[in-house]
Amino acid sequence: MGMTMTQKILAAHCGLDYVEAGQLIEANLDLVLGNDVTAPVAIKEMKKFNKETVFDKDKIAIVLDHFTPNKDIKSAELCFCAKEFAYKNDITNFFETGEVGIEHALLPEKGLVVAGDVVIGADSHTCTYGALGAFSTGVGSTDMAAGMATGKAWFKVPSAIKFELVGKPAKWVSGKDVILHIIGMIGVDGALYKSMEFCGEGVQYLSMDDRFAITNMAIEAGGKNGIFPVDDKAIEYMKEHSQREYKVFEADEDAVYDEVYIIDLSTLKPTVAFPHLPENTRTIDEVGDVKIDQVVIGSCTNGRIEDLRIAAKVLEGKHVAKGVRCIVIPATQKIYLQAIEEGLMTTFIKAGAAVSTPTCGPCLGGHMGILAKGERAIATTNRNFVGRMGHPESEVYLSSPAVAAASAITGKISNPEFV
């Protein structure tokens, strides 16, 4: 019986020739990630088992991105705790304001993750790095503590679902639309503790930014991880961003999958997730008349340069509707600078948008875009639970950058094709 791509990576990292779904293993880790919210908890847990030093200072990443630049005294204290720990342990990959980016955009950009790696992070969207052909998954802060101390983590080997992508997406259909379509199809628990493995001839039409968006939201379907095959685009990305050696794993022809879905990308339309779950999806022609108060373009899902280019293309020569707040947040400092050099920031500012330094802020209702009672936002973020972006009686709609930008212009959820 063959193994899936994920199972092969896990087998290699625990010194076994073969693993199967449901098997408990202890795997060696290539990277352990924490942020300003989760790292301080992990640091306290390490102290509980009398361990204050890390297993490898080069294999820990601490990124201060959620409530930064510090929004209040408590967030400042969390950042201070993480910073003190990072300096004490001489952590190589410590990033704070001025050098920071949203963690799941920053780590691939810095070349810290490559194909074949096993990565854990005390943030649920750590599954993003599967776009590069790595096994990456979110864990709790206690598991992060154990990982930092030992360089190992326990896993139950996941079974898998295969998503065979065929066809070429239409002009305004992006990776965000693909994953929203899939979550709407299988539900928020449709891939519970399973590996979501994407393959097929349609993969060639997805950019790396599309793939990052898709694997980022694997957790929104309950997935343990999402993963793409390592093709020429992935190899080109890794060669551009990393000096590390990568290793390509491919699923066996007789690998076992719990389900197989064929997704024809050519039939997909821009898709919007209505409150209060990512599975509550409708295509753009099914949306109806939904007025909005705020637009957020950014996050670890859709704050990359391609996302900003698409949003700027829609906003070029137009203006944000009266009564609408449009907030644009580049995912990293490098992306921010690139957007300035390409003139995208000029487009955003002329259109009446506010531009922020990289932060997770509004996505989790932290800062930089909190909603009042009764307000509605359309966002390129990844979650729209009750109270996610502010008041429990506010609403969040999830979309691609193209739909979000079009909606900013009209003041209601709109199709970019007609703006």
Disulfide bonds with the S-S distance in Angstrom:
none
